[in-house]
Amino acid sequence: MVRVFGADAVRSAVPPQAAYDAVRDAFVSYQRGEWLMPPKVYVANYPAGDFRAMPALGGGHALLKWVTSFPGNPARGLPTVTGLVLLSDAEDGRLLAVLDAAAVTALRTAAAGVLGAETLRRHDAASYAVVGCGVNGAETVRLLVALGVTPLVWDVDPARREAVAGEHGARLAGSAREALACDVVVTVTPGHEPLFARGSLRPGQHVSLMGADGPGKAEVAVDEVGRARLFCDEWQQASHGGELTGAVAAGLVSRTDVTDLGAVLAGAAEGRRNDGEITLFDSTGLAIQDLAIAKAALAKAGELDLPTIDL
């Protein structure tokens, strides 16, 4: 019997705080070598979009996520992200659950972005913003509000930003500039054009960069990357298909310049060193994060009325 989690079921099973805690634990487990994650495979169909196959193993389960990223889809009335997450028993190979990939992605993207922010922000940070109010940005706002933070929100689409602010109790930024000047910023945009131009990052600011998850995407100008203390979710992904890619190609950044967030969370590396430091967290999205959300959802399966399939 394979349990089927639609989008609403995923959200019901894994509330924001649970997603945050699960993703934090996944970072630590991966850092310690307890969880495994082969490289993400991209099947490109640019400029339309791409397909991604993402495997992971840990905590008694194995996962495969087959997911798309087609940034032009909203203009067609279609979601940017679609796909499935398959969760199996790691001991006998049985398929246990099928989950909606977009819902899993939104939960883990929000959790990773906020986790990076809360880990690396300066201690007296007083203002937060989320830039980009699509599905993943909206989930990021929902998580921040659940943690007691009321962020500013901004999106190029006025109706979208107003809807997200109203639904989650956030505040509308008066402009993109106001949002981008906050102490803590989480950017969740398609990444086609940099949001932070040369010289725009402020001393003491932290930015979690969640949008640049494939080749050619960036939310910060390459020159700005060199001004900051750099962190990433996983070096191979970040250096080849994330925010750091351009700076690596330009010779501005190498492996020794970037710290894994998991190492900071596990106590194996230093995070922010002073209140004046600019910190950037480059997140490309990891299969271990998806595994954490899928496992958390499966743990609540008995509390939900889920459809099942027999294989």
C-alpha positions in Angstrom: 0.0 0.0 0.0 1.5 3.3 -1.2 0.2 6.5 0.4 -0.5 9.4 -1.9 0.1 13.0 -0.6 -1.4 15.7 -2.6 -0.3 19.3 -2.1 -2.9 20.0 0.7 -2.0 16.8 2.5 1.7 17.7 2.4 1.0 21.1 3.9 -1.3 19.5 6.6 1.2 16.9 7.6 4.2 19.3 7.8 3.5 22.7 9.3 6.1 25.4 8.9 7.9 24.9 12.2 8.1 21.1 11.6 9.6 21.8 8.2 12.2 24.1 9.6 13.3 21.6 12.3 13.3 18.7 9.8 15.5 20.6 7.3 17.9 21.7 10.0 18.4 18.1 11.1 18.9 17.0 7.5 21.7 19.6 7.1 23.4 18.3 10.2 23.0 14.6 9.3 24.4 15.2 5.8 27.3 17.1 7.2 28.1 14.2 9.5 28.0 11.7 6.7 24.9 10.0 8.0 22.8 10.9 5.0 23.9 10.5 1.4 23.1 12.5 -1.7 24.3 11.7 -5.2 24.6 14.7 -7.5 21.4 16.3 -8.9 20.9 15.5 -12.6 19.6 18.3 -14.9 17.9 17.5 -18.2 17.9 20.9 -19.9 15.3 22.2 -22.4 16.4 25.8 -22.3 15.2 28.5 -22.7 11.8 26.9 -21.7 13.1 25.2 -18.6 14.6 22.0 -17.2 13.9 18.7 -15.6 15.7 17.5 -12.5 16.3 14.1 -10.9 17.3 14.3 -7.3 18.1 11.2 -5.2 18.9 10.9 -1.4 19.3 8.3 1.3 19.1 8.6 5.0 17.2 7.9 8.2 16.0 4.5 6.9 14.5 5.9 3.7 15.5 6.6 0.1 14.0 9.3 -2.1 13.9 10.2 -5.7 12.4 13.6 -6.8 11.5 14.2 -10.4 10.7 17.9 -10.7 10.6 20.6 -13.3 11.5 24.3 -13.3 9.7 26.2 -16.1 9.9 29.9 -15.2 7.6 31.1 -18.0 4.8 28.8 -17.0 2.8 31.3 -14.8 2.2 33.5 -17.9 0.5 30.4 -19.4 -1.5 29.8 -16.3 0.7 26.9 -15.3 2.8 26.3 -12.2 6.6 26.8 -12.5 7.3 23.6 -10.5 5.6 20.3 -11.0 6.6 16.7 -10.3 6.6 13.8 -7.9 8.6 12.7 -4.9 9.0 9.0 -4.4 9.8 7.8 -0.8 11.0 4.2 -0.3 12.0 2.0 2.6 15.8 1.8 2.5 15.9 -1.7 4.0 13.7 -3.6 1.6 13.1 -1.2 -1.3 9.3 -0.9 -0.9 7.7 2.3 -2.2 6.0 3.9 0.7 4.7 7.2 -0.5 4.2 9.5 -3.5 4.1 13.2 -2.7 3.4 16.4 -4.7 6.8 17.8 -5.5 5.8 21.4 -5.6 4.5 21.4 -2.1 7.6 19.6 -0.8 9.8 22.0 -2.7 8.0 25.0 -1.2 8.3 23.8 2.4 12.0 22.9 2.1 12.9 26.0 0.2 11.3 28.2 2.8 12.9 26.2 5.6 16.4 26.4 4.1 16.2 30.1 3.3 14.9 31.0 6.8 17.4 28.6 8.4 20.2 30.3 6.6 18.9 33.7 7.7 18.4 32.8 11.4 21.9 31.2 11.5 23.8 33.9 9.8 22.0 37.2 10.6 23.5 39.6 13.0 22.1 39.3 16.5 20.3 42.6 16.5 18.7 42.3 13.1 15.4 44.1 13.2 13.9 44.1 9.7 13.1 41.2 7.4 11.9 41.1 3.8 10.9 38.4 1.3 11.4 39.4 -2.3 9.4 37.2 -4.7 5.8 36.1 -3.8 5.4 33.0 -5.9 4.7 29.7 -4.3 8.1 29.3 -2.6 8.2 33.0 -1.6 4.7 32.7 -0.1 5.8 29.7 2.0 8.8 31.6 3.2 6.5 34.4 4.4 4.3 31.8 6.1 7.3 30.3 7.9 8.7 33.7 9.1 5.3 34.7 10.5 5.0 31.3 12.3 8.4 32.1 13.9 7.1 35.4 15.2 8.6 37.7 12.4 6.5 40.1 10.4 8.4 40.6 7.1 8.0 43.1 4.4 7.1 41.5 1.1 7.7 42.6 -2.5 7.0 41.2 -5.9 6.9 42.7 -9.4 3.3 41.7 -9.6 1.2 44.0 -7.3 -1.7 41.6 -7.0 0.6 38.8 -6.0 2.4 40.7 -3.3 -0.9 42.1 -1.9 -2.4 38.6 -1.8 0.6 37.1 0.0 0.8 39.9 2.5 -3.0 39.7 3.2 -3.1 35.9 3.6 -0.1 35.6 5.9 -0.2 38.9 7.9 2.9 40.4 6.4 3.5 44.0 5.5 3.8 45.4 2.0 7.1 47.1 1.1 6.7 50.5 -0.5 9.2 49.6 -3.1 11.8 46.9 -4.1 14.5 49.3 -2.7 12.8 49.3 0.7 12.6 45.5 0.8 16.2 45.0 -0.4 17.5 47.4 2.3 16.3 45.3 5.2 18.7 43.7 7.7 17.6 40.2 6.6 16.4 39.5 3.0 15.3 36.2 1.5 15.1 36.4 -2.3 12.9 33.9 -4.1 12.7 35.1 -7.7 13.3 33.5 -11.1 16.8 34.8 -10.9 16.9 36.2 -14.5 18.1 39.6 -13.4 20.2 40.6 -10.3 18.3 42.3 -7.6 21.4 43.6 -5.8 23.5 45.8 -8.1 27.1 46.6 -7.6 27.7 48.3 -4.3 24.2 47.8 -3.0 24.7 45.3 -0.2 24.8 47.0 3.2 27.3 46.3 6.1 25.8 43.8 8.5 23.2 42.6 6.0 22.3 39.0 5.5 20.7 37.7 2.2 19.5 34.1 1.6 19.5 33.7 -2.2 17.0 31.0 -3.1 16.2 31.8 -6.8 19.4 31.0 -8.7 19.1 27.3 -8.9 20.3 26.7 -12.4 22.8 27.9 -15.0 22.5 31.5 -16.0 20.5 32.6 -13.0 21.6 35.2 -10.5 20.0 37.5 -7.9 23.2 39.4 -7.0 25.8 41.1 -9.2 29.0 39.1 -9.5 31.0 41.9 -8.1 28.9 42.0 -4.9 29.6 38.3 -4.2 33.2 39.2 -3.6 32.2 41.7 -0.9 30.5 39.1 1.3 31.2 36.2 3.6 29.9 33.3 1.6 27.9 30.2 2.6 26.1 27.6 0.5 24.0 24.5 0.9 26.3 22.2 -1.1 29.4 23.4 -3.0 29.2 21.3 -6.2 25.6 22.4 -6.9 26.2 26.0 -5.9 29.4 26.4 -7.9 28.0 24.9 -11.1 24.3 26.0 -11.0 23.8 28.5 -8.2 24.4 32.1 -7.2 28.1 31.5 -6.9 28.6 30.2 -10.4 29.4 33.5 -12.1 31.9 34.5 -9.4 33.6 31.1 -9.6 33.8 31.4 -13.4 35.3 34.9 -13.1 37.9 33.6 -10.7 36.6 35.7 -7.8 35.6 32.8 -5.6 37.0 29.3 -4.9 36.1 26.4 -2.6 38.1 27.8 0.3 36.0 31.0 0.2 32.7 29.3 0.9 31.4 27.6 4.0 28.7 24.9 4.0 25.8 25.9 6.2 25.6 22.3 7.5 29.1 22.7 8.9 28.0 25.8 10.8 24.9 24.0 12.1 26.9 21.0 13.2 29.4 23.2 15.0 32.2 22.3 12.7 32.7 25.8 11.1 32.3 29.4 12.1 29.3 31.4 11.0 29.0 35.2 11.1 32.1 36.7 12.8 31.0 40.2 13.5 28.0 42.6 13.1 29.5 44.5 10.2 30.0 41.4 8.0 27.8 40.9 4.9 26.7 37.3 4.7 25.3 35.6 1.7 23.7 32.1 1.7 23.5 30.5 -1.8 20.9 27.7 -1.8 20.3 25.6 -4.9 17.9 23.1 -3.2 19.0 19.7 -1.9 17.5 16.2 -2.1 18.3 15.7 1.5 15.9 18.6 2.3 13.2 16.9 0.2 13.9 13.7 2.1 13.4 15.5 5.4 10.0 16.9 4.4 8.9 13.6 2.9 9.9 11.7 6.1 8.0 14.2 8.2 4.9 13.8 6.1 5.0 10.0 6.2 5.3 10.2 10.0 1.9 11.9 10.1 0.2 9.7 7.5 -1.9 7.9 10.1 -3.5 11.2 11.1 -4.7 12.0 7.5 -7.3 10.5 5.2 -5.0 9.7 2.3 -5.7 7.9 -0.9 -3.6 4.8 -1.5 -2.4 2.7 -4.5 -1.4 -0.9 -4.6 1.7 -1.8 -6.7 
